[in-house]
Amino acid sequence: MNPEPLLHLQGVRFAYPGGPELLQGIDLPLHAGQCQVLLGRSGCGKSSLLKLAAGLVSPSAGEVRWRGQAVRGPGPEVALVFQRPTLLDWLSVLDNVLLPLSLHRRVQAQDRAHALQWLERLGLAGFAQRAPSQLSGGQQSRVAIARAWMQRPALLCMDEPFAALDALTREELQQDLLAVCAEQGTAVLFVTHDLHEAAFLGERVSLLHAGRLAPGVELQEPRPRSARWREAPAFHAACAQLRRALEACT
């Protein structure tokens, strides 16, 4: 692993103007290709930390560095997926996937072919010309993920993107995420409050409580991880370890 992190939050503190301090003394490195999960209870500052990592907001103190350089705003190598898919209903599914490209240049035939390949990969080949409102919640989440992957990001920031989905759909998308990120070498910073999701996705799980990071948990199971690992004693042991670590924060 390259000793220099792809992304590094160094001594970061953060507060919205006129508000209380939400994050204090955050030091969080993320290396290329690594999947790091931010785990914590609702309101602990996970989403604010993710926005800092993506360059959407700036720290009150400390620094966010990308490939060794200070972050001054959102970068072209970073893609985001939020809890709500944030699709534009006046655009077709295909055009939603192509949106990041169309904002910067004219979309070419090969771009459309590539977008259709992603939709097929995610089980949406027959939905390209539909409006997002004609899709289920799980299908909309798949479209949002296809849109992020169209950018071939070096870093994918995800803010509880599967929280509102049924259990089976959530597990399918978790496996899709790990498989594609392994293929592309994409680093992932994934926010969740779900212990099982954190254990399945993360190589490292960072615990956030009251705006501070507690010592993280390293998970040794190789990626990509199969659905069968969810039934293994090692998976249940990892979930129990994360629960104990999270309870120790409170």
Secondary structure, DSSP 8 states (H G I E B T S, - for coil): --SS-SEEEEEEEEE-TTS-EEEEEEEEEE-TT-EEEEE--TTSSHHHHHHHHHTSS--SEEEEEETTEE--S--TTEEEE-SS----TTS-HHHHHHHHHHTTS---HHHHHHHHHHHHHTT-GGGTTS-GGGS-HHHHHHHHHHHHHHT--SEEEEESTTTTS-HHHHHHHHHHHHHHHHHHT-EEEEEES-HHHHHHH-SEEEEEETTEEEEEEE----SS--GGGGGSHHHHHHHHHHHHHHHHH-
